[in-house]
Structures are given as structure tokens and as C-alpha cells.
């Protein structure tokens, strides 16, 4: 077995023994899995090409700024001490920084550099003929760029691909280099090791329609290190890497002879065709923020979904104090895992919504994030649920999957109206509100700050732009995935749609317009969300209704009852004409035992 090793950031070519630790970890892992003969290693070096194409910090300043902003998106701490602090990164000062964050920025900016890297990699693969490509950090970018874009990669179709500490799915990198859905490269199998404690702009990957791909959790305090740090395992000697990667590779005399992409196969239950996550929060910590109907909304929606064919065991509920930011994020991953062809997924949220001013890498407010308000919300991005928390899970879903998101909340700020209908939105405290205001000296009054549009190139009508980015064009709205669409022009978008590689867009149902309020409703002595109750009533009376019809009927009901809220519907135009998933005559599909990757 021959393994090509591809290093990442850090000017690694300066150290002639850099790969020694990698080789030791890989040999130990393969031997522990029963492999008798040690692999042959080939090394890929490329720092000289970065030096050749380096033209000074000025050209990369914008790229560094955008890259640093992804640290804020990921809500991560410093990646390497103080190195990745925005204030230092933006100066692009010092040789050390140049060979760390600067390498990623340079790679995304210099097309000639990427061309030279592809040429060298093609030559190396031809000369060395490796069975496995093992790439770390920046090395994953240049190898994926080759495998994804270069026709010469066809010769790699019988190789195994191992990535770790990867930025392939980093928002900045992805939107710049491979817009649209991520696709499986030309390899036999792809193992992606992901460490949630790796702070170097890494991101997990989900390819639910690629059976030869698997993401493996390798959580460790060793962070970005390929090998062990103290008692903490690195990527290459993590127990899960041992279990899933080295065991699979050691089980064959040669990786090219693999008939199945993964050797570790368990007989497990087939993933359910339908799955739902229902979130309801009444009991917020502050008495003035508490609601009454959200938990009832969850039980109401659960009953409606079960009437429409969702099995009780495939509906997960999280309520009140258990609905923390961390708890919701964990359950979102559960909701969307294995959401492949023909799968139906429903996300329902009933509680407060809010608008959170967003900082860029220069620590300036330049956008607004719509957010759901967990039980432990504290007006920080870490404690909020924004679009960033789940678009990575849904953006690469196949078009044949169905994701319905229903939000019974508002983002315009809460208030009581006429002492009865309570609104489901939080008004920001004055220090948060101040971030979006500026003083008008001529009028001697405060007014809203003007924020730059988040995507000037976005096509469509004015109404479509408002649906996706808000009236002012500066809002990252829930469910839209606009961070991945920012660098896609209208022409590119049309091309990706034609190639069936456009980013997935869920069906988004919202209780009210952007600047409206979502109210509670008293059904006798029992509280519900006015929107949720009207929606459930319509679904039961018109079980075969399309999405468009459902929202039109629900809106008419609210209008007749005097509620000044207009439900909103966003999604692919073709899908909105389809009937809502499920129906009273449909039953949950029986579980079957089948062989699939564990």
C-alpha cells in the first residue's frame, strides 16, 4: 500500500522531518488492525509555489478579512494563540501569519497558484501512483480542488481519500472556490475526520447522497494537530480513526481491491423516511419574556404530523429549559443526518425570535442575523440559533429530499397589544439596540444605521431579494443559507441550477412578515400560537393542500380573526405547488434491516 501525505498550513516544508510523526501514527494504526507489511509513503511539498506567487499582503487583505469572519460564523476562539485575532490578521504582518491564515487567503485568491498546484499534484499522482491520499488542513483544499475540478483526476477514481483538519466546507473557501452543492470527488471512498475542537477554520461535511463518503467524529483537545499532543489524540491516532479507517484499510491487501467503499459494515435499521424536530419554549428565565402557548403548539404539531404518517418514535421534542442552544444544535444534527433521496424532515419552532447585530472580522457591525431564542439566550451569537447553525446540514441535501421548516416567532421585537395578544419576539436591550443606531445631528434624533447589502449580485425580483435578505438587504434570514450564496452571481446560479448542483433551499413557513409580530391565541382557556393553531386547523380540514394553498388559507383565517400578521412562504417555486408531506391515509413506513455504513 502506498500513501501520499499532503501537509497543511505552517510552512511545513521547512522541517525535513515534518512527516515523521504522521508516518509513525499511520504505521501504528495499520499494525494494530492486523496489517503485516508497512505502507510505502510518498510526500507532497508545495510551499515553494506559494512563495513564487506571493505578491505581498495588500492583494489578500480582503480575503483575509472574509476568512477571519468565518471564525465569527463558527463562533470559535483563537486558532493558534493570538495569531488569528482579527486585529492582527488584518495587518497581515509577520512571516508567521503569512504561512498560516495567509496561505488559505492566497490559495483562494491566486488562480495561477491553484493551476500550478494542480499540475504538480497531477505529476506526483502519476509518478507515485498512491493507493491513499491523506491530506491535512490546506492540503485538503488543494487536493479537493484537483479532484473536483481537474479532468486528470479521473485516474484517481480507484484511490481512497482521507481528509482531516479540513476547510473544504468553510463558508469563505467554499463560496469562493466551489459554489453550489459539494459533490463526491473522483475517488473510491472518502473518509473525512472532523474534530469539533479544531479551531483552524475547519468545518464538518455532510454528503447524504454519497454512499462512499463518511464523516468521522474525532473530537479531541489536540485541536488541529495531526498527531497526539500530550495525552490527547490527534487526527491520525484517534480511536475513531483506528476503528473506521485503519481497520478498513488494513483489512485489504491493497486499497484498489476494495469492492465496498467501507469495510466496517453493521446491520442497522434503515433511516426513517420521515423525521421531525419540534421545539417549544414557554419558560424563559426572565418573567417578562415568558410565553404560554409554545409547549401546546409542539403537542398540537406532533399530533398533526402523526395523523399525516409520521411515526411517534421519529418525532423528537425539546421543551423549555432543555431547549438550550447546545441542545438545539445537537438535535438539528440528528434531524438532518442521513436525509438522502426521498427523505422528509420537519423542523418546527415555537418561541421567541430576535434580530442580532452581527460583527465582521474588523469588529464592526455590518449585518443582522435573524435568530431563534433558546432558553439560555444572552444576546450573543453563541447563545442564539441562526441560519449558520443548520445551513451546513441542509445546503448539500439532494433535491429529492424534503425539508420543511416552520417558525412560529417574529424578529421585530415583542410587545403586548391591547393587554391580550402577546407577541413572540424579544425587544433588544438598549445596549444591543444602540449597535444598530446612529445619531443624526441635523435632526437631533437617533435613526437606524445603513448597513451594506450582504449580496449585491443576487438575482431575482425585488420581492425575492427581500424574502432572502430582508427589506434592507443586510439580514441573514433563517433557512436561506445566504452566506454560501454571497459569491454566486445570477449567471452562476442559473448554471448550477441547470447542472442540478444548486444549493438546497428548504421550504420555509413563517408566522408573519419580516416587520410584523407573531401573536399568541387563547382557545378558551388554553394558549397556542395563533399561526400554529390556524395552520393545524387548515391541515386537518384540507389534508391534500399544497404549500401555497395551506399558507393562503391560514392567512385568511388569521385575517378574519383580526390578527395583523401575514404568514410567509419561501422555497423552490416548483415544490411550493406540491402537497404538504404526509396525509391522513399514509402510515409510517416499516423499518427494515439492511446493511449500511455505521
Beta strands, then each sheet from edge to edge (+ up, - down):
strand 1: 2-6
strand 2: 40-44
strand 3: 132-136
strand 4: 160-164
strand 5: 189-194
strand 6: 213-217
strand 7: 265-269
strand 8: 274-280
strand 9: 315-319
strand 10: 344-350
strand 11: 353-359
strand 12: 365-373
strand 13: 384-385
strand 14: 402-408
strand 15: 416-417
strand 16: 421-422
strand 17: 437-440
strand 18: 445-448
strand 19: 475-476
strand 20: 507-510
strand 21: 520-523
strand 22: 526-529
strand 23: 568-570
strand 24: 593-597
sheet 1: 2+ 1+ 3+ 4+ 5+ 6+
sheet 2: 7+ 24-
sheet 3: 9+ 8+ 10+ 14+ 20+ 23-
sheet 4: 11+ 12- 13+
sheet 5: 11+ 12- 19-
sheet 6: 15+ 16-
sheet 7: 17+ 18-
sheet 8: 21+ 22-
end
